[in-house]
């Protein structure tokens, strides 16, 4: 993901981003979360992609992913959960702010 974010390769980063989140959800062992995540995933594709197109957003998203993984690697589930909440809250906030400018026909 680092190389894709640095190169601003949206297609590659987007694919890796989806894989990253899918691995976290599957790794949680929470079937309800997995079911809800997969259902919502299709609805969010255009908004997620649009958000990552904004200047610097791939790099910011990637840094947040590193924070999540660092907490997981350190055996800190509460820290990982908090880092994930910050990541998803920030992405949601930016998605809602950008939704006024979003035109799905242009993407």
N, C-alpha and C positions, 0 to 999 in steps of 0.2 A: 504494500500500500504506500510505503514511503516514496518509492520511485514514481509511482503513478501520481501521487499528490504533488511532488516536486515538479514533475513534467506537465502538470495540469492536464493529464490524460483522463478526461471525464469518463469515457467509456470503460477504460480499465479500472479506474478507481471505483466507479459505480458497481461494477461486477464484484470487485473485492469487498466493497462495503457491504453489499448484500450477503456475501459469504460470511463475513465477520459476524454480522448480527445473527445470521442463521445458526452459526456454530455456538454462539453464546446462549441463544434460546434453547437449542437442542441440548447443550451441555448442562443446562439448569435442571433437567429432568422433570420439569414442570409441564405436564401434558396440557393443562388448561392454557398456560402461557403460549405454548407451541401452537395450539389450535387457534387462539385469538390472533397471534402474530401472523400466522399464515393467511388468515382471513383478511386482515387489514393490509397486508403487504401489497396486494394487488391494487387496493384503493390509493395507496400512497406513492406508487412508483413515479408518477409525473411530478408530484410536489417535491419528492426527495431529489430527483434528478435536477429539477429547476433550482432548488436550494444550493446544490453543489456547484452549479454553474457560476454562482456569484463569486467575484474575485476574493481569493484567500480562504474560501469556505472548505475546499478539500483539505488544505493544510491544517486548518483549525479542527475539522472533524477527525483527521488523522491523529493529531496530538491528543484529542480526547480519547480516542481508541487506545493509544499508548497508556494513558492514565488508568483506564479500565483494566488492561492486561497487566500492568504493573501491580495493581492491587490483587488481582487473581493470583499472579505468580508469588506474591508475598504471603499468600494464604489469609488474606484479609477480605472475607466475604462482605462484611458491612461496608468497608471502604469501596469495594468494587460496586456494590449496589448503589452507593451514594454517587460515585463517579458516573455510573450508567444513568441515574436519575438526572444529574446535571446535564449530561450529553443529550438525552432525549428531550429534556425540558427546553434546552437552548435551541435544539433543532426545531421543536414544535413552535417556539416563540418566533423564530425567524421565518418559519413556513407561514405562519399566520400573518406576519407583517408583510411578507412578499406575496401573499395570495391576491392582494389588490392589483399587483402588476402581472400576475400569472395569466398567460393566454395559451391554453393547451394546444391550440391550432398552430402555434409558432414553434412547438417543440416536438 
